């Protein structure tokens, strides 16, 4: 599985995921707020299964320069 999520994307996903989980757990939020597990998991593994379907890749690729 190739990484397809860049650092900024991962940070946003982690923050949103943690916020949703916290809201569901401590803040008395709705049950659907547990969906925050998904963005948190994708941030941790740096792979989003939906990105290849749409041709998206936010991962910074470091390829050697051609001469």
Biopython code that builds the backbone (N, CA, C, O; Angstrom):
import numpy as np
from Bio.PDB.StructureBuilder import StructureBuilder

atoms = [
    (1, "UNK", "N", (0.851, -1.166, 0.000)),
    (1, "UNK", "CA", (0.000, 0.000, 0.000)),
    (1, "UNK", "C", (0.903, 1.238, 0.000)),
    (1, "UNK", "O", (1.665, 1.461, 0.941)),
    (2, "UNK", "N", (0.810, 2.010, -1.029)),
    (2, "UNK", "CA", (1.610, 3.209, -1.183)),
    (2, "UNK", "C", (0.937, 4.378, -0.471)),
    (2, "UNK", "O", (-0.280, 4.548, -0.543)),
    (3, "UNK", "N", (1.730, 5.165, 0.204)),
    (3, "UNK", "CA", (1.179, 6.346, 0.878)),
    (3, "UNK", "C", (0.634, 7.320, -0.152)),
    (3, "UNK", "O", (1.250, 7.545, -1.194)),
    (4, "UNK", "N", (-0.531, 7.899, 0.147)),
    (4, "UNK", "CA", (-1.092, 8.884, -0.764)),
    (4, "UNK", "C", (-1.634, 10.111, -0.017)),
    (4, "UNK", "O", (-2.383, 10.907, -0.584)),
    (5, "UNK", "N", (-1.252, 10.255, 1.247)),
    (5, "UNK", "CA", (-1.690, 11.398, 2.044)),
    (5, "UNK", "C", (-0.455, 12.139, 2.542)),
    (5, "UNK", "O", (0.415, 11.552, 3.186)),
    (6, "UNK", "N", (-0.385, 13.433, 2.239)),
    (6, "UNK", "CA", (0.734, 14.264, 2.660)),
    (6, "UNK", "C", (0.635, 14.675, 4.123)),
    (6, "UNK", "O", (-0.362, 14.393, 4.789)),
    (7, "UNK", "N", (1.662, 15.335, 4.614)),
    (7, "UNK", "CA", (1.744, 15.702, 6.032)),
    (7, "UNK", "C", (0.638, 16.671, 6.456)),
    (7, "UNK", "O", (0.052, 16.490, 7.523)),
    (8, "UNK", "N", (0.341, 17.678, 5.663)),
    (8, "UNK", "CA", (-0.706, 18.633, 6.022)),
    (8, "UNK", "C", (-2.065, 17.939, 6.045)),
    (8, "UNK", "O", (-2.860, 18.158, 6.959)),
    (9, "UNK", "N", (-2.324, 17.123, 5.066)),
    (9, "UNK", "CA", (-3.576, 16.365, 4.993)),
    (9, "UNK", "C", (-3.701, 15.438, 6.206)),
    (9, "UNK", "O", (-4.777, 15.318, 6.793)),
    (10, "UNK", "N", (-2.600, 14.787, 6.577)),
    (10, "UNK", "CA", (-2.610, 13.894, 7.739)),
    (10, "UNK", "C", (-2.893, 14.656, 9.022)),
    (10, "UNK", "O", (-3.641, 14.179, 9.875)),
    (11, "UNK", "N", (-2.304, 15.833, 9.165)),
    (11, "UNK", "CA", (-2.511, 16.634, 10.369)),
    (11, "UNK", "C", (-3.971, 17.065, 10.499)),
    (11, "UNK", "O", (-4.557, 16.989, 11.579)),
    (12, "UNK", "N", (-4.549, 17.517, 9.393)),
    (12, "UNK", "CA", (-5.957, 17.940, 9.420)),
    (12, "UNK", "C", (-6.859, 16.762, 9.739)),
    (12, "UNK", "O", (-7.780, 16.887, 10.546)),
    (13, "UNK", "N", (-6.605, 15.617, 9.114)),
    (13, "UNK", "CA", (-7.408, 14.425, 9.382)),
    (13, "UNK", "C", (-7.300, 14.004, 10.847)),
    (13, "UNK", "O", (-8.304, 13.650, 11.465)),
    (14, "UNK", "N", (-6.087, 14.040, 11.405)),
    (14, "UNK", "CA", (-5.892, 13.643, 12.798)),
    (14, "UNK", "C", (-6.641, 14.586, 13.743)),
    (14, "UNK", "O", (-7.300, 14.136, 14.680)),
    (15, "UNK", "N", (-6.541, 15.870, 13.498)),
    (15, "UNK", "CA", (-7.220, 16.848, 14.363)),
    (15, "UNK", "C", (-8.733, 16.679, 14.288)),
    (15, "UNK", "O", (-9.410, 16.674, 15.316)),
    (16, "UNK", "N", (-9.261, 16.542, 13.081)),
    (16, "UNK", "CA", (-10.705, 16.364, 12.911)),
    (16, "UNK", "C", (-11.155, 15.053, 13.551)),
    (16, "UNK", "O", (-12.184, 15.008, 14.224)),
    (17, "UNK", "N", (-10.389, 13.996, 13.340)),
    (17, "UNK", "CA", (-10.739, 12.700, 13.917)),
    (17, "UNK", "C", (-10.750, 12.730, 15.435)),
    (17, "UNK", "O", (-11.687, 12.235, 16.062)),
    (18, "UNK", "N", (-9.718, 13.306, 16.027)),
    (18, "UNK", "CA", (-9.645, 13.391, 17.489)),
    (18, "UNK", "C", (-10.766, 14.258, 18.032)),
    (18, "UNK", "O", (-11.365, 13.928, 19.056)),
    (19, "UNK", "N", (-11.059, 15.371, 17.351)),
    (19, "UNK", "CA", (-12.138, 16.254, 17.804)),
    (19, "UNK", "C", (-13.493, 15.543, 17.771)),
    (19, "UNK", "O", (-14.280, 15.668, 18.709)),
    (20, "UNK", "N", (-13.765, 14.806, 16.710)),
    (20, "UNK", "CA", (-15.033, 14.083, 16.615)),
    (20, "UNK", "C", (-15.149, 12.987, 17.681)),
    (20, "UNK", "O", (-16.201, 12.815, 18.297)),
    (21, "UNK", "N", (-14.065, 12.258, 17.885)),
    (21, "UNK", "CA", (-14.075, 11.199, 18.902)),
    (21, "UNK", "C", (-14.266, 11.806, 20.287)),
    (21, "UNK", "O", (-15.036, 11.280, 21.092)),
    (22, "UNK", "N", (-13.585, 12.889, 20.566)),
    (22, "UNK", "CA", (-13.727, 13.555, 21.859)),
    (22, "UNK", "C", (-15.159, 14.039, 22.059)),
    (22, "UNK", "O", (-15.730, 13.893, 23.140)),
    (23, "UNK", "N", (-15.731, 14.617, 21.005)),
    (23, "UNK", "CA", (-17.110, 15.105, 21.072)),
    (23, "UNK", "C", (-18.084, 13.963, 21.365)),
    (23, "UNK", "O", (-19.005, 14.119, 22.167)),
    (24, "UNK", "N", (-17.881, 12.828, 20.721)),
    (24, "UNK", "CA", (-18.769, 11.677, 20.940)),
    (24, "UNK", "C", (-18.590, 11.088, 22.328)),
    (24, "UNK", "O", (-19.551, 10.628, 22.944)),
    (25, "UNK", "N", (-17.358, 11.103, 22.820)),
    (25, "UNK", "CA", (-17.054, 10.418, 24.077)),
    (25, "UNK", "C", (-17.331, 11.293, 25.292)),
    (25, "UNK", "O", (-18.051, 10.878, 26.200)),
    (26, "UNK", "N", (-16.773, 12.487, 25.321)),
    (26, "UNK", "CA", (-16.875, 13.361, 26.488)),
    (26, "UNK", "C", (-17.947, 14.432, 26.367)),
    (26, "UNK", "O", (-18.593, 14.784, 27.355)),
    (27, "UNK", "N", (-18.139, 14.950, 25.165)),
    (27, "UNK", "CA", (-19.025, 16.088, 24.985)),
    (27, "UNK", "C", (-20.493, 15.729, 24.835)),
    (27, "UNK", "O", (-21.327, 16.616, 24.654)),
    (28, "UNK", "N", (-20.824, 14.456, 24.905)),
    (28, "UNK", "CA", (-22.208, 14.056, 24.750)),
    (28, "UNK", "C", (-22.731, 14.263, 23.342)),
    (28, "UNK", "O", (-23.923, 14.496, 23.143)),
    (29, "UNK", "N", (-21.840, 14.179, 22.368)),
    (29, "UNK", "CA", (-22.224, 14.367, 20.971)),
    (29, "UNK", "C", (-23.039, 13.193, 20.456)),
    (29, "UNK", "O", (-23.223, 12.199, 21.157)),
    (30, "UNK", "N", (-23.519, 13.311, 19.241)),
    (30, "UNK", "CA", (-24.319, 12.239, 18.653)),
    (30, "UNK", "C", (-23.482, 10.992, 18.361)),
    (30, "UNK", "O", (-22.253, 11.048, 18.311)),
    (31, "UNK", "N", (-24.159, 9.892, 18.174)),
    (31, "UNK", "CA", (-23.477, 8.623, 17.904)),
    (31, "UNK", "C", (-22.666, 8.688, 16.614)),
    (31, "UNK", "O", (-21.602, 8.076, 16.521)),
    (32, "UNK", "N", (-23.161, 9.423, 15.619)),
    (32, "UNK", "CA", (-22.449, 9.474, 14.347)),
    (32, "UNK", "C", (-21.073, 10.126, 14.466)),
    (32, "UNK", "O", (-20.252, 9.994, 13.558)),
    (33, "UNK", "N", (-20.809, 10.820, 15.562)),
    (33, "UNK", "CA", (-19.511, 11.478, 15.728)),
    (33, "UNK", "C", (-18.368, 10.467, 15.872)),
    (33, "UNK", "O", (-17.199, 10.826, 15.737)),
    (34, "UNK", "N", (-18.708, 9.211, 16.144)),
    (34, "UNK", "CA", (-17.673, 8.165, 16.204)),
    (34, "UNK", "C", (-17.056, 7.909, 14.834)),
    (34, "UNK", "O", (-16.074, 7.174, 14.724)),
    (35, "UNK", "N", (-17.616, 8.505, 13.798)),
    (35, "UNK", "CA", (-17.050, 8.400, 12.456)),
    (35, "UNK", "C", (-15.635, 9.005, 12.434)),
    (35, "UNK", "O", (-14.877, 8.784, 11.489)),
    (36, "UNK", "N", (-15.291, 9.763, 13.473)),
    (36, "UNK", "CA", (-13.952, 10.342, 13.592)),
    (36, "UNK", "C", (-12.851, 9.303, 13.620)),
    (36, "UNK", "O", (-11.682, 9.634, 13.420)),
    (37, "UNK", "N", (-13.205, 8.054, 13.864)),
    (37, "UNK", "CA", (-12.218, 6.975, 13.841)),
    (37, "UNK", "C", (-11.637, 6.833, 12.429)),
    (37, "UNK", "O", (-10.454, 6.524, 12.279)),
    (38, "UNK", "N", (-12.443, 7.052, 11.410)),
    (38, "UNK", "CA", (-11.969, 6.903, 10.026)),
    (38, "UNK", "C", (-10.901, 7.922, 9.637)),
    (38, "UNK", "O", (-9.842, 7.521, 9.155)),
    (39, "UNK", "N", (-11.133, 9.223, 9.825)),
    (39, "UNK", "CA", (-10.049, 10.148, 9.462)),
    (39, "UNK", "C", (-8.804, 9.958, 10.322)),
    (39, "UNK", "O", (-7.687, 10.162, 9.847)),
    (40, "UNK", "N", (-8.986, 9.571, 11.574)),
    (40, "UNK", "CA", (-7.824, 9.329, 12.424)),
    (40, "UNK", "C", (-7.038, 8.120, 11.926)),
    (40, "UNK", "O", (-5.809, 8.159, 11.880)),
    (41, "UNK", "N", (-7.726, 7.059, 11.558)),
    (41, "UNK", "CA", (-7.046, 5.860, 11.052)),
    (41, "UNK", "C", (-6.324, 6.141, 9.740)),
    (41, "UNK", "O", (-5.190, 5.701, 9.550)),
    (42, "UNK", "N", (-6.969, 6.868, 8.835)),
    (42, "UNK", "CA", (-6.308, 7.170, 7.562)),
    (42, "UNK", "C", (-5.101, 8.089, 7.770)),
    (42, "UNK", "O", (-4.124, 8.010, 7.026)),
    (43, "UNK", "N", (-5.169, 8.947, 8.768)),
    (43, "UNK", "CA", (-4.008, 9.804, 9.077)),
    (43, "UNK", "C", (-2.856, 8.967, 9.615)),
    (43, "UNK", "O", (-1.696, 9.223, 9.290)),
    (44, "UNK", "N", (-3.166, 7.980, 10.427)),
    (44, "UNK", "CA", (-2.115, 7.151, 11.018)),
    (44, "UNK", "C", (-1.427, 6.246, 9.996)),
    (44, "UNK", "O", (-0.218, 6.030, 10.071)),
    (45, "UNK", "N", (-2.199, 5.715, 9.037)),
    (45, "UNK", "CA", (-1.595, 4.816, 8.051)),
    (45, "UNK", "C", (-1.180, 5.542, 6.768)),
    (45, "UNK", "O", (-0.555, 4.941, 5.895)),
    (46, "UNK", "N", (-1.522, 6.827, 6.649)),
    (46, "UNK", "CA", (-1.146, 7.679, 5.506)),
    (46, "UNK", "C", (-1.677, 7.152, 4.181)),
    (46, "UNK", "O", (-1.039, 7.316, 3.141)),
    (47, "UNK", "N", (-2.826, 6.528, 4.218)),
    (47, "UNK", "CA", (-3.442, 6.015, 2.996)),
    (47, "UNK", "C", (-4.943, 6.213, 3.058)),
    (47, "UNK", "O", (-5.580, 5.858, 4.049)),
    (48, "UNK", "N", (-5.507, 6.777, 2.008)),
    (48, "UNK", "CA", (-6.950, 6.956, 1.895)),
    (48, "UNK", "C", (-7.432, 6.114, 0.713)),
    (48, "UNK", "O", (-7.017, 6.355, -0.420)),
    (49, "UNK", "N", (-8.299, 5.133, 0.960)),
    (49, "UNK", "CA", (-8.755, 4.277, -0.133)),
    (49, "UNK", "C", (-9.590, 5.014, -1.183)),
    (49, "UNK", "O", (-9.713, 4.526, -2.307)),
    (50, "UNK", "N", (-10.157, 6.153, -0.857)),
    (50, "UNK", "CA", (-10.965, 6.902, -1.829)),
    (50, "UNK", "C", (-10.096, 7.724, -2.789)),
    (50, "UNK", "O", (-10.522, 8.003, -3.910)),
    (51, "UNK", "N", (-8.909, 8.107, -2.379)),
    (51, "UNK", "CA", (-8.061, 8.952, -3.216)),
    (51, "UNK", "C", (-7.736, 8.330, -4.586)),
    (51, "UNK", "O", (-7.839, 9.033, -5.591)),
    (52, "UNK", "N", (-7.352, 7.053, -4.674)),
    (52, "UNK", "CA", (-7.053, 6.490, -5.999)),
    (52, "UNK", "C", (-8.265, 6.498, -6.938)),
    (52, "UNK", "O", (-8.105, 6.600, -8.154)),
    (53, "UNK", "N", (-9.455, 6.393, -6.388)),
    (53, "UNK", "CA", (-10.663, 6.411, -7.221)),
    (53, "UNK", "C", (-10.816, 7.742, -7.952)),
    (53, "UNK", "O", (-11.338, 7.792, -9.066)),
    (54, "UNK", "N", (-10.356, 8.820, -7.316)),
    (54, "UNK", "CA", (-10.471, 10.151, -7.893)),
    (54, "UNK", "C", (-9.147, 10.677, -8.450)),
    (54, "UNK", "O", (-9.084, 11.806, -8.937)),
    (55, "UNK", "N", (-8.097, 9.869, -8.382)),
    (55, "UNK", "CA", (-6.793, 10.275, -8.908)),
    (55, "UNK", "C", (-6.099, 11.328, -8.062)),
    (55, "UNK", "O", (-5.339, 12.142, -8.586)),
    (56, "UNK", "N", (-6.351, 11.320, -6.760)),
    (56, "UNK", "CA", (-5.773, 12.313, -5.856)),
    (56, "UNK", "C", (-4.572, 11.704, -5.135)),
    (56, "UNK", "O", (-4.602, 10.539, -4.739)),
    (57, "UNK", "N", (-3.525, 12.493, -4.970)),
    (57, "UNK", "CA", (-2.357, 12.087, -4.199)),
    (57, "UNK", "C", (-1.750, 13.349, -3.597)),
    (57, "UNK", "O", (-1.165, 14.157, -4.319)),
    (58, "UNK", "N", (-1.881, 13.529, -2.285)),
    (58, "UNK", "CA", (-1.341, 14.720, -1.632)),
    (58, "UNK", "C", (0.028, 14.458, -1.009)),
    (58, "UNK", "O", (0.602, 15.339, -0.369)),
    (59, "UNK", "N", (0.544, 13.258, -1.196)),
    (59, "UNK", "CA", (1.842, 12.897, -0.637)),
    (59, "UNK", "C", (2.948, 13.564, -1.447)),
    (59, "UNK", "O", (2.928, 13.552, -2.678)),
    (60, "UNK", "N", (3.903, 14.138, -0.744)),
    (60, "UNK", "CA", (5.033, 14.800, -1.397)),
    (60, "UNK", "C", (6.006, 13.733, -1.875)),
    (60, "UNK", "O", (6.639, 13.048, -1.071)),
    (61, "UNK", "N", (6.118, 13.601, -3.183)),
    (61, "UNK", "CA", (7.039, 12.600, -3.726)),
    (61, "UNK", "C", (8.391, 13.246, -3.967)),
    (61, "UNK", "O", (8.484, 14.349, -4.504)),
    (62, "UNK", "N", (9.404, 12.560, -3.572)),
    (62, "UNK", "CA", (10.758, 13.081, -3.722)),
    (62, "UNK", "C", (11.491, 12.222, -4.734)),
    (62, "UNK", "O", (12.143, 11.238, -4.383)),
    (63, "UNK", "N", (11.374, 12.609, -5.988)),
    (63, "UNK", "CA", (12.033, 11.878, -7.056)),
    (63, "UNK", "C", (13.337, 12.602, -7.413)),
    (63, "UNK", "O", (13.404, 13.830, -7.365)),
    (64, "UNK", "N", (14.351, 11.845, -7.765)),
    (64, "UNK", "CA", (15.599, 12.500, -8.159)),
    (64, "UNK", "C", (15.417, 13.311, -9.437)),
    (64, "UNK", "O", (14.684, 12.917, -10.343)),
    (65, "UNK", "N", (16.087, 14.432, -9.489)),
    (65, "UNK", "CA", (15.993, 15.311, -10.657)),
    (65, "UNK", "C", (16.651, 14.644, -11.868)),
    (65, "UNK", "O", (17.706, 14.023, -11.745)),
    (66, "UNK", "N", (16.022, 14.778, -13.034)),
    (66, "UNK", "CA", (16.587, 14.228, -14.256)),
    (66, "UNK", "C", (17.591, 15.214, -14.834)),
    (66, "UNK", "O", (17.394, 16.427, -14.774)),
    (67, "UNK", "N", (18.654, 14.688, -15.387)),
    (67, "UNK", "CA", (19.704, 15.558, -15.958)),
    (67, "UNK", "C", (19.676, 15.542, -17.436)),
    (67, "UNK", "O", (20.486, 16.214, -18.076)),
]
sb = StructureBuilder()
sb.init_structure("model")
sb.init_model(0)
sb.init_chain("A")
sb.init_seg("    ")
for serial, (resi, resn, name, xyz) in enumerate(atoms, 1):
    if name == "N":
        sb.init_residue(resn, " ", resi, " ")
    sb.init_atom(name, np.array(xyz, "f"), 0.0, 1.0, " ", f" {name:<3s}", serial, name[0])
structure = sb.get_structure()
